């Protein structure tokens, strides 16, 4: 169909193996604030030659600077033409991303992805031990960086979330779109992908479940 393959790796790059060339990915992008372990604000992005030819052959001018890849290429001195810019980027964000990448390089990419995988398995086993059900049923279809859990029947998710935050400073995210109110999410990315963080999250969820159920029982008295 002469379509481009665009892959979103915002929550996966660095935490799972991504073979950009081998999988013939045309455009791939990520976010600085997830597994890469630096502040939000930057979006690393890569284009292969097929994607670049599409960009170069575009006939309709891009209406805004933000989406103009050719202009951004010039801004980052990738176009071979005299550099022009329409804004000043935060140098601290670039420095922070460089440090995040250096940390991954020092650990080694294979060891980094293995760490995320091991932590995810520990979390999944612990959640099942609490009687919870994972939203993604097939194990090989799950991301190690984000775990989605079905909200048990009759559980007030807000009570669980508030308990985890108040007592353990653990933020439990809810579902998005069609899954809103049906699932909650736990992220294990970058600095948070350690066994200590997994055990902390499991403790927060386990105690939070007990607390929510106790409140519900007391409300019936």
Phi, psi and omega per residue, in radians:
X1 nan 0.032 -3.141
X2 1.013 0.658 3.116
X3 -1.717 2.688 3.065
X4 -1.552 2.508 3.048
X5 -1.661 1.943 -3.135
X6 -1.922 2.206 -3.053
X7 -2.073 2.250 3.087
X8 -1.591 1.978 3.102
X9 -2.076 0.527 -3.097
X10 -0.973 -0.749 -3.078
X11 -1.849 0.288 -3.084
X12 -2.311 -0.514 -3.058
X13 -1.036 2.132 -3.088
X14 1.718 -0.388 -3.126
X15 -1.806 -0.312 3.074
X16 -2.389 2.821 3.117
X17 -1.299 2.175 3.104
X18 -2.173 1.995 -3.090
X19 -1.798 1.455 -3.004
X20 -1.023 -0.871 -3.109
X21 -1.288 -0.769 -3.099
X22 -1.082 -0.659 -3.137
X23 -1.508 0.025 3.125
X24 0.970 0.822 3.085
X25 -1.368 2.241 -3.108
X26 -1.435 -0.792 3.134
X27 -2.330 2.283 3.110
X28 -2.376 2.375 -3.118
X29 -2.417 2.804 -3.136
X30 -2.527 -2.962 3.101
X31 -2.311 2.541 -3.066
X32 -1.263 -0.341 -2.920
X33 -1.639 -0.009 -3.078
X34 -1.737 -2.009 -3.095
X35 -1.103 -0.504 -3.108
X36 -1.198 -0.240 2.913
X37 1.231 0.542 3.094
X38 -2.257 3.008 -3.086
X39 -1.089 2.707 3.086
X40 -1.184 2.623 3.066
X41 2.414 -0.244 3.127
X42 -2.149 2.603 3.133
X43 -2.286 1.587 3.055
X44 -0.998 2.370 -3.085
X45 -2.541 2.551 -3.111
X46 -2.369 2.457 3.113
X47 -2.164 2.385 3.017
X48 -1.549 3.141 -3.053
X49 -1.105 -0.597 -3.138
X50 -1.154 -0.738 3.118
X51 -1.158 -0.713 -3.139
X52 -1.119 -0.629 3.118
X53 -1.155 -0.609 3.069
X54 -1.136 -0.728 -3.134
X55 -1.152 -0.762 -3.113
X56 -1.156 -0.535 -3.084
X57 -1.584 0.067 3.125
X58 -1.080 2.307 -3.110
X59 -1.678 -0.540 -3.136
X60 -1.537 2.183 3.141
X61 -1.138 2.543 3.099
X62 -1.277 2.362 -2.990
X63 -1.425 -0.342 -3.118
X64 -2.315 2.583 3.128
X65 -1.028 -0.669 -3.009
X66 -0.992 -0.619 -3.083
X67 -1.779 0.070 -3.088
X68 -1.514 1.678 -3.073
X69 -1.116 -0.653 3.125
X70 -1.111 -0.716 3.123
X71 -1.170 -0.710 3.120
X72 -1.148 -0.619 3.089
X73 -1.082 -0.717 3.092
X74 -1.165 -0.700 -3.141
X75 -1.021 -0.687 -3.136
X76 -1.584 0.254 3.080
X77 1.047 0.678 3.128
X78 -1.833 -0.119 -3.001
X79 -1.612 -0.221 -3.093
X80 1.380 0.106 3.126
X81 -1.940 2.841 3.102
X82 -0.932 2.313 -3.019
X83 -1.285 2.374 3.030
X84 -2.262 2.634 3.097
X85 -2.551 2.638 -3.098
X86 -1.959 -0.012 3.089
X87 -2.778 2.962 3.099
X88 -1.934 2.100 -3.113
X89 -1.373 2.742 3.117
X90 -1.307 1.990 3.131
X91 -1.166 -0.492 3.130
X92 -1.176 -0.598 3.089
X93 -1.146 -0.734 3.128
X94 -1.120 -0.756 3.133
X95 -1.122 -0.689 3.139
X96 -1.161 -0.714 3.106
X97 -1.127 -0.705 3.107
X98 -1.036 -0.723 3.132
X99 -1.189 -0.693 3.092
X100 -1.054 -0.743 3.107
X101 -1.183 -0.620 3.122
X102 -1.136 -0.649 3.114
X103 -1.120 -0.750 3.101
X104 -1.125 -0.739 -3.141
X105 -1.107 -0.671 3.138
X106 -1.160 -0.712 3.103
X107 -1.221 -0.632 -3.047
X108 1.747 2.270 -3.041
X109 -1.066 -0.721 -3.137
X110 -1.122 -0.730 3.114
X111 -1.186 -0.597 3.127
X112 -1.136 -0.817 3.135
X113 -1.179 -0.624 3.105
X114 -1.135 -0.662 3.107
X115 -1.099 -0.770 3.123
X116 -1.111 -0.700 3.139
X117 -1.132 -0.776 -3.132
X118 -1.124 -0.709 3.126
X119 -1.156 -0.679 3.122
X120 -1.097 -0.757 3.127
X121 -1.098 -0.709 3.105
X122 -1.089 -0.748 3.130
X123 -1.145 -0.802 -3.116
X124 -1.062 -0.763 3.122
X125 -1.117 -0.706 3.130
X126 -1.152 -0.700 3.123
X127 -1.144 -0.722 3.087
X128 -1.111 -0.610 3.091
X129 -1.124 -0.419 3.087
X130 -1.524 0.047 3.133
X131 1.453 0.294 -3.118
X132 -1.657 2.739 -3.094
X133 -2.003 2.252 3.104
X134 -1.312 2.473 -3.076
X135 -1.213 -0.739 3.114
X136 -1.524 1.931 -3.007
X137 -1.270 -0.720 -3.098
X138 -1.385 2.149 -3.074
X139 -1.055 -0.690 -3.090
X140 -1.332 -0.045 3.104
X141 -1.770 -0.006 -3.104
X142 -1.578 2.521 2.971
X143 -1.474 2.395 3.068
X144 -1.266 -0.306 -3.047
X145 -1.470 -0.463 3.133
X146 -2.329 2.233 3.110
X147 -1.991 2.196 -3.138
X148 -1.878 2.249 -3.024
X149 -2.120 2.386 3.088
X150 -1.231 2.378 3.080
X151 -1.299 2.138 3.135
X152 -1.060 2.650 3.118
X153 -1.034 2.434 3.080
X154 1.203 0.239 3.071
X155 -1.641 2.286 3.034
X156 -1.497 1.772 -3.056
X157 -1.042 -0.618 -3.120
X158 -1.063 -0.648 3.112
X159 -1.118 -0.765 3.106
X160 -1.090 -0.801 -3.123
X161 -1.091 -0.781 -3.129
X162 -1.121 -0.693 -3.134
X163 -1.130 -0.803 -3.117
X164 -1.094 -0.705 -3.134
X165 -1.240 -0.789 -3.071
X166 -1.168 -0.721 -3.009
X167 -1.656 -0.436 -3.066
X168 -2.301 0.039 -3.089
X169 0.952 0.592 3.096
X170 -1.824 2.107 3.129
X171 -1.604 2.128 3.092
X172 -1.858 2.040 -3.078
X173 -1.481 2.618 3.080
X174 -1.554 -3.088 3.120
X175 -1.361 2.894 3.126
X176 -2.132 2.607 3.075
X177 1.037 -2.273 -3.092
X178 -1.100 -0.359 -3.111
X179 -1.616 0.031 -3.140
X180 -1.014 2.235 -3.131
X181 1.464 -0.174 -3.095
X182 -1.820 -0.395 -3.098
X183 -2.424 2.854 2.892
X184 -2.268 2.795 -2.994
X185 -2.204 2.476 3.075
X186 -2.195 2.178 -3.126
X187 -1.756 2.359 3.026
X188 -2.170 1.600 -3.034
X189 -2.371 2.323 3.072
X190 1.064 -2.141 -3.095
X191 -1.022 -0.509 -3.090
X192 -1.454 -0.082 3.137
X193 -1.567 1.236 3.078
X194 -2.363 2.761 -3.139
X195 -1.108 -0.609 3.114
X196 -1.086 -0.741 3.140
X197 -1.201 -0.640 3.092
X198 -1.075 -0.837 -3.112
X199 -1.124 -0.628 3.091
X200 -1.119 -0.774 3.129
X201 -1.100 -0.734 3.132
X202 -1.129 -0.684 3.109
X203 -1.135 -0.747 3.130
X204 -1.101 -0.758 -3.138
X205 -1.195 -0.784 -3.120
X206 -1.059 -0.846 3.121
X207 -1.183 -0.644 3.124
X208 -1.101 -0.678 3.085
X209 -1.101 -0.795 3.122
X210 -1.074 -0.730 3.139
X211 -1.104 -0.795 -3.127
X212 -1.117 -0.709 -3.141
X213 -1.199 -0.652 3.118
X214 -1.140 -0.732 3.097
X215 -1.069 -0.699 -3.128
X216 -1.157 -0.717 3.121
X217 -1.135 -0.748 -3.137
X218 -1.126 -0.552 -3.133
X219 -1.210 -0.320 -3.134
X220 -1.554 -0.211 -3.107
X221 -1.292 nan nan
